[in-house]
Amino acid sequence: MQIVRSAFLTLAASAATAEAPAATIERFALVVGANHGGSDRPALRYAAADADRFARVLAELGGVRPEDAILLKQPKVGELEDALETLRVRVGAARDGAGRTELLVYYSGHADEKGLLLGEDRYSYRSLRDRLDQVPADVRIAVLDACASGAITRLKGGQPQPAFMVDESTDMRGHAILTSSAATEAAQESDRIQGSYFTHYLVSGLRGAADLSGEGKVTLNEAYQFAFGETLGRTVDSKGGAQHPSYDINLSGTGDVVMTDLRQTSAALVIGANVDGRFFVRNERRELVVELYKPLGRSVELGLEPGAYEVHVERAAAALVAKPQLADGGRVVLDAAQFTATTQEPTHLRGGPKPPPFAVAGRNRLDIRFGMFDVNGESASGVVVVGDSASVNVLAGLRYTRFLSEELAMTVEADGLGATSGTSVGPAGVSAGDSGVSAIALGVRWNPTPGWTRAVKPYVDLSIGPVIGASSGTSVGGGGTYAGEVVEVAVGGLAGGGVDFHVSRGFSLGVSAGYRWMSDFSRPIGARDNYGGFELALNIGWLFGAGSAPRE
């Protein structure tokens, strides 16, 4: 977990009419991003980045002082509660002054129908609402960008309904909860925008894309309506399905909440009235900072950081691009562009339905292996032990498997190929003493019938690596007599296959067979100079890791 305090600027909400006096507003913010929602869920790619974007727009345009803002990344439940308690105390102290207090809470991460998922822990929606109710702010706004986050609106009867609208002034009390999806829907991320749809469009709206009135201010209603329309429009044809942001509003009074004031920015980009289409604004780091559709006849002003930008305009038959440079305190109006190409963006579910229980792509497995080798060649190359003990033809070892996809995996294994203690008589001579042989190999595995839902997974594999033998004592054979400690290294490998039976998501049983080949040791180890031959093994596996969700 990382706690980062963002730098925020002071913002005063403006009155709806020239006659209304300016009111002092003290705004507090808690912004949370969590990519990990438990070992049984795929990690998100952009939740922490979404939190950074939301924090930046509040810093530039949203009006929270540095000491009144907290940014948490991958917090534990206790750390989240501590942050809410800290803000409760600060808000309580601020109520002694004049004006209105507001609390903004933003969460981007995993969730289900019961609550927020922080690592292996769940923070229930009931607990979150109770904690928010304890904060004595005049206005409390929560924004949840997560799967099934709409379930929080059911706790007190909130339901999706027509757009809320109140007169804009500064007399407003109560709470508002905005969610990125309905109670039964998955939120979606986009690799092209490198973030979630909902947060991307919400931030775009707060930067000015939602300012339909052209007054230089974005209200809560304007921001929500813009994010709702764009999110639904961009996901309706996706494989993840249409995503419907929802809300629970309980605000009383005669005002609306001004979320951002574009006049506070240090640089502005104006898209002129004579240009139309879907606009994509990227900064010099190639981050997509704003996306909107603008018709002819209306100009749009965006509050941005100073720097170089590239603005693409998407149309039915072509795409245009402009490359403005924004100086600190500058204002640039775009009216010229050039054509460029566009591509379709891939999406995937934001922690939505879990991967099937037998999916292995992106996961890891550790196998304990034991069995026999050289089963069919005993008469030709067998070893007779005269005294003490032996495990000449016994195989035992460990194998680590990294599943790159459902059909392809990489393996690393270490196997013991037998040990003797005493006097051994074999095809390479006579050995008196102790000996042991082990093989280390790097391999590749291919599953010819991959499938997310298959519990039975056949495979073929091939591996190669060193075979190491060590003995101490006396041996006669291999063209000489040897005494003392001997260490020999040869090259070996295994070609074969097997079947894994996945009993559960975390446990598997398997059988494998193959031929182990190797070059001869230059001196006998345990009365043998070669430990190649056929082998048969039983594998007991433990699978771990979240895995990769299927691409949409």
N, C-alpha and C positions, 0 to 999 in steps of 0.2 A: 504494500500500500504506500501510496505517495500522496502527501498533502501539499498542495501548491496554492499559494495565495496569489490571486491575480490582481493586477493594478486596475482600478476602476476610476472613472471620472464622475464628478458630481453633476447631477441632472435635476432640474426643477421642472415638474409637469406644468404645461401651459393651460390656461383656461380655455373653455370652448368659445367664449365670446370676448370681445374686447372689453366689455364692462366687468367681467368676472375677475376678481383679484387673483394674483398668482399665489399658489399655495406651496408651502414648504413640504416636500416629500422626502422622507428618509427611507432608503431602500436597502434591504439586506438580501443576500443570495447564498444559496448552497447549491453547488454544481457537482454532480457525481457521474463518473464514467467507469464501467466495470465490464471488461471483455470476457471474464471467466464466470460461468454460472454453475459450476459443478463438473465433476469428472465424467458424468454421463451425458454432457451436452457439448457440442462443438464450440470452440472458442470463437467469439466475435472478432471481426477484423477492425472495426472502426468506432466502437462505443467510446473509448477514451478520446479519440480524435473528435467525435461529436461533442463531447463535453468541452474540449478546448475551444471549438468554434463557438459554442454557445457562450462560454465565458468571455471570449474576445469581443463578441458583439455587445455584451453587457458592459464591458470595459470601455468600449469606444462610444457607445450610444445609449447605454441603459441606465447610467446614473447610480452606481453603488460605490461607496468609498472603499478604499483598500482594506481597512480594518473591519469592514462589514461584509466581506465576501470570503467564502471558503470553497476551494476546489479539491475534491477527493477523487483519487484513482484507485480502483480495486480495494475499497475499504472492507473491513469486517463489520458485522452488524453493530458491535459495540462502538466502533469509531463513527459510524453513521449517527447513532444515537447521541454520542458525545458532541458532534457537530451541531445537531439540532438543539441540544441543550445550551450550547454556547450562544447560538443565535437567539434562543428564547430569552436568555439573560440580557443580551444586548438590546433586543427589541423592547423588553420591559423597561430598561433604563432610558431608552430613547423616547418612550411615551410621556416622560415628564416634560418634554419640550413641546413646542407648538407644531402644528401641521399633522401630516398623516404618515403612518409607518406601513411599509409593504414588505412582504417576504416572498422571494422567488426561490422555488426548489425545482431543480432539473435533474432527471435521472435517465441515463442511457445505458442499457445493459439487458441481461436476461431477466425474464419474469415468467410466471405461469398464472393460472387462474386464482391462486391464493396469495401471491405476494412477489416481492423482488427477490431475485436469486443472486446472492453475493458469495461467490466461491461455493462452498458446500453448505452454506447457511441460507435460510429463507427469512426475509423480513416481511411480515404479513401486511396486507393493505390496511387492515384494521389498526395495527400498531402505528403505521405511518399516518393515517388520518387522525388518530388520537394524539400523536405527537404534534401534528400541525395545528390541531385545535388548541393545544396548550400554549402555542406562541401567541402573545397578545398583540399581534399586528392588526391594523385596520383591514388590510387586504392581504390574503394569502393565496398565492398562485403556485400550483404544482404542475410540472410538465413531465410526463412519463413516456419515454420512447422505448418500448419493449413489447414483446409478444404478450397477448392477452391482457395488456394493461388496462383495457376498457373495463375489466372486472371491478376495478376500484370504484367506478361510478355507480355500481349497483348497491353499494353498502348503505347509501342513504337515499335510494330511490332515483338516482340520476339515470337518465336514458338519453340516447341520441334523439335529437329533436331539431326543429328548424333553427336557423342561426339566431343567436342571442344578440340583441342590440339595445343599448341604453344611450341616453343623451350624454354627450361628452362634456364633463365638467370635472370638478375635483371632489365632489361629495359622493364617495363610494365606499361601501363597507361590505365585508363578507369574504367568500373564497371562490376560487375557480380552479378546476382540475382539468387539464388537457391531456389526452392520451393519444398515442400514435396509431392505435388499432382498437378494434372492438374486442369484446371479452373472449371471442372464440377465434380470433384471427392471429396470424403470425405477422410481425413487422419484418420489413425487408431492407437489406443493404444493397448498395450498388458499387461495383468495383470502379466504374467510370467516375462517379462523383466521390468515391472513397469515403462514404458515409451512409447513413440511413436516409431513406427518402424523406421521412417526416422532418427530422432535424434539418436536413439540407434545405427544404422549402420553408421551414419556419425561420431559419436564419436568413434566408434570402428575403423573406417578407420583412423581417425586422430591419434589414439594411435598406429598405425603401421600396422593394418590389410590391409590397402590400399597400402602399400609400396611394389609394385610389383618389383621395380628395386632393392630393398635391399640396397639402399644407405643411409638409416637412415633418410630420409626426406619424407614427404607426401605433394604433391602438390595439388592445388585446383582441377585440373583435376582428379587426382587419388582419392581424397576423394569423389568427386561427382559420379564418375563411380562406386565406390564401394557401396555407399549408394543407387544409382539407382538400381543396379543389385540385391542387397540383399532385398531392400524394395519391389520391384516388385515380386521377387521370393517368398517372404514370404506372400504376400497378394493375389496372383493370384487365390488361391483356397478359400479365406476367404469369409464369407457371405457379408462383406463390399465391396467386389470386388477388382479387381487389382488396385493398387495405383501406378501411374506413376509420379515420381519426374520430374520436368522440370526446365528450366533455361533460362535466357536472358543474353547473354554475349556480351559485347562491349569493348573488351580489344585490345589495339594496342601496337605494339612494338615487341620485339623478346624474350619475357620471359614468364614464368609461375610463379604463386604466390606460394611460399612455405608456407603452412599453419602451419605445425608443424615440429620440428626438434627433432627426437627421441634421439639424443645424449645429449640433455639438461636434460633428466630425471635422477632422482636419483636412480632408480632401473629398471631393465630390465628382462623380461621373454621371453626366446627364445623357440619356439616350433620347435623341431628338424626335420630334413628332412626325418627321417625314420618313422614319425607318420603322418597319414592322417585322414581326416574326418571333421565333423563340430564341432568346438571347442566353448565351453561356459566357460568363465572365470569369476568366482565370487570371491568377496573379503570376508573378515571375517564377514562383515555385511550382507552377503548373497545377495548383490547387483550384478546384472549381468553387468560387466563393459566392456566386449568385447565379441563379437560373430563373428566368421568368418568360412569359409570353406577353408581348406588347403590341397592341393594334396601332394602325395609323391614326394620326390626329391627336395623340396624347404623348407627352414627354414624361419620362420617369427619371427621378434623381436618386442615385445610390450613394450611401455613405460608406466609403472605403478607406483603407490605409493608404498613405502615399506609396508610390511605386509604379512599376511597369505592369500593364495588363494586356490581355488578349481577349477580344470580344468576338465571339462567333455568333452568326445569325443563321438559324436553321429555317429553311423554307422547303416547300414541296419538291422543287426541282433543283435546288442549288443551296449553297451555304455561303455566307459572307463573313468576312473577318475584318476587324479593326484593331490597332495596337496603340492605345493611348498611354501616355506617361503622366501620372498624377503627381504633382508637386505638393508639398505641405502647404495647406491653405489654398490650393488651387482648385479650379472648377473647369472641367473639360466637357464640351458638348460634342457628341458623336453624330456625324452626318455623312461619313464616307466609309466604305468597306470594300473588301475584295472576296472573291469566292474561295471556298475551301471545302474539303470533304468531311462527311460525318460518318460515324459507325454506330451500330447497335450495341447497347451496353448489356453485359451479363449481370444477372442478379442472383442472390441466394437468400434463403430464409434467415432472418435474424433470430437464431435460437428457437426456431419454430418446432415442428414435429421432430422428435428425436430420430437419429438414424436407426434403422432396423436393428434388433438386438444382435444379429449375427453379422453385421457389417464389420469389416476389418480395415478398410482404407484409412490410412492415417494413424492407425493404432500400433501397439507394440505387443510382443508376446515373449515370455520367458518359459522355455520348456526344460523339464527334467527328463533325460533320456536314459533308458537302460534296455539291454537286449543281448544278442549274441552275434558274433561274426565268424566268418569262415565255416559256416554250418555244413556246407556240402563238401568241403575239402579236407576234412579231418584226417582221413586215412592217408592222404598224400602228403600232408604237411603238418601233422599233429605233433604235439609235444607231450612227452611223458615226464611227470614230476616224481622223482624218487622219494623225496622227503619234504617235510613241512607242508606248505600250502601253495595254492595257485589259483589265479582267475584268468587263465590263459585266453580263453575265448569269450570273455565277458566284456560287454560294452557298457559304459556309463559316462554321462556327460551333461553339459548344459548347452542350450542353443538360444540365442537372441534373434528375434525376427522383427524387422521393421517393414510393415505393409505400406508400400508406396501407393498402391491402388488395390482394387479388388482382385486383380489378376497378377500383379507383380509385387515381389517382396525381395528384400536383401536379408541375408542371414550371416551370423557369426557364431561359430560353435567351437567348443573344446571338449574332446572325447578322450577317455581313457580306454586303451585297447588291450588291457590285460597286464597282470603283474605276477611274478613268481618269487618264491622264497624257498631255497633248498637246492637240490640237484635236479637239473632238467636235461632231458635227452630229446633232441629234435633233429630236423633235417639239416640244420646248419652246424651241428656238433653237440658238445656237452657243455653245460654251464653250471657252476656251483656258486651260489650267492643270491643276491637280490636283484631284480630287474623290473622295469616298468616302461610302458610306451604310451604316449599321448599324441593326439593329432589336433591341430588348430587350423580352421579353414574358414574362408570367406566365400559365400555362395550367393546364388540367385535362384529364386523359386518362381514358377509360373503356374497359375491356375487356369486350365483350359475351359472351365465352366464357371466364370465369375458371376456373382449375384449378391445383392445386398441382403436378400432374405434367405439364402441357402445356409442351412445348418451343417450340411455335409460338403466339405470342400476338398476335392482331389487336387493333386499337384505333382509336378515333376521338378526336380532340382539338380543343380550341378554346383560343386564347390571344389576349392583347391587351397592348399596351404602346406605348411611344414609338418612333418611327422618327426617327433623327438623321442629317442630311446636312451635310457640310462641304466647302467648296471654296475654292480660292485662285486668283486669276487674273482673267480677264475673261469675262463672259457677256453675250449679247444674247438677249433673249426674255422671256417672262412680263410683257410690258408695259413693258420698260425695258432699260437697259444698266447692268451692275453690275461694279465693279472692286474688287479686294481680297479679304479673307477674308469668307466668308459661312457662317453656321451656321443651319440650319433644323430645326425640330422639328415632326413631324406625329404623328398617332395611327394606329396600324395593328394588324393582327392576322392570325391564320392559322386557317383552318378546314379540317380534312382528316382523314387517318387513315393507317394503315400497318400493317406486320407486323414483329414482332421474332422472330428465330430465335435461341434460346438454345443456343449451342454447348456451353457448360458452365455451372457455377454462377457463374463469375466473368466470362464473356465472352459477348457477343451481337452479332449482325449484324442490321440492319434496313433496310427501305426505307419511305419515306413520300412522300405526295403530298398536295397541297392547294392552296387558293387563298389567296394573301396579298393582303389589301386594306389600303388606307391612304388618308388624306386627302392632298390635293395640298400640296406645298411652296408657299409664297407666292412664292419665287424659285427658278429652276431650279438644280439641282445636277447637274453633269455633263451638261448638255443635256437633262435630264429633270426634270419636276416631280412624277412619280409612279412609284414602283418596285413597284407592285402587279402581280399576275398569277399564273399557275399556276406551281407549283414541283415539282420532283422531287429527292429527296435520298437518299443512302446514309448510314446511321448505324452507327458502330462503337462499341460500348458496353462499359464496365467496370463490373461490379456489385460492391458491397461492403456489409458489414454482416451481422450474424448473422441478422436477420429475426425474424419472430414465429412461434412454434410454434402449430399449430392448437389451438384450445380443445377441452378434453375435457368 
